[in-house]
Amino acid sequence: MTLYYGADYYPEQETPEQIRQDAETMAQAGFNAVRVGEFAWCKFEPSDGVFDWAWFDQALATLDAKGVHALVCTPTACPPIWMVEAHPEIAYVDNCGVARPFGARRHYCPNNATYIKYCVRVAAEMGKRYGRDPRVLGFHIDNELAQEATGRCQCAGCKKQFHAWLEKKYGTIAKLNEIYGTIFWGQTYTRFDQINLPAKSIEPGGTDLIDCYFDNPTLRLDWERFCSDGWVAFYEAQVRAIKPHTDKPVTTNTTGVWTNGMDYYKAAPSMDVAAVDEYVGLRSETMPGFGYAFMRGLKPGKPFWIVETSSGGGLGVWAREGVYQPYPGALRQSALHAFASGAEMHLYFQFRMFRFGAEQLEASVMGIDGIPDRRFKEFQEVSATARAWTPFLSASRLKSNVAVCFDYDTLWSSKIKPFCKYFNYQ
Ligand SMILES: [Zn+2]
């Protein structure tokens, strides 16, 4: 067993000289892993079917020369402008009917056949090129699937597919009427295509139009299941594209129970390792345990990966009020807690503070001035401890004395029809 310790890194934003300097600093910190590529589609495939891997090859070589290996991501969280222009129908449509415009990220519908075709192609190209590359330690699909209020696309294509999904499940409209109890408030349908998509979203950050109290709760629950099935299928299409070219592990970054649009239990069989983004507080005497226990539950008996976590203080816009500097020792505490909880990989978001873009000035391992600060000593301490702990952790198994059941149907049901306003299943 190797313990991976490092950060998320964005070589597409840097010059070759800066990457050399960064690789050197990573080596001084004792880092041996980075996650790369998840937002760089416009650079991997600058026009339709034309791929450019040269800059990426060079970055991988520079990092590898300093003992840093890469978890390579498919870049499908950010369809490039040429694709959006040629195929405006791939856009994500929210519950107000607004198509998400190009200019941020996650602006796509996961059920759109054209988009899936492009995703499968870029994933297969990556698999062919890096599937046997010793500098690459694994693959990571997309970024935070269904996150940022993109879990429930309501485009015309999704509506049609939802009707087909219902017809496959119930066979006849009479059966659906019976199961849903649509006689209540005279909601009885005569055809599947009469069924509307719910206007009120339970998406974190989704726009609230009307209260879902008034919806048929069983129809709502089927809508959540349908949307989740779409995300699992979207993820698995890329896994299938990469797998023929590699024996390396393939996964994606789940977001614990924050994103409620995808049933991770259904995706877990096609994850070689469970992986999570878990941003822990660094000004506390306690550390959260549920997120890591949830990962252990996805792949029982196997270690899990943390592919994004808190790296410390920053001026960041992420918290919209700056990110406080961690208490001395808190970075060490959080990393060692993670390894002791069964993590095999621990990557900070992110290595170097962004100089531009939506996440400008966000907390990072290295500040904007690039000068190691007091946190740097802790990163060095953690990497030394992780190396020393590796034989012990490889030989040990974590035993749980208590089980907590977390179930998506219950989660969705409790959001659609809460028992009381104080109840939160999460
Ligand atoms: Zn859609």
Boltz pocket constraint, residues with backbone or C-beta under 6 A from the ligand:
constraints:
  - pocket:
      binder: B
      contacts: [[A, 91], [A, 92], [A, 93], [A, 109], [A, 110], [A, 111], [A, 112], [A, 153], [A, 154], [A, 155], [A, 156], [A, 157], [A, 158]]
      max_distance: 6.0
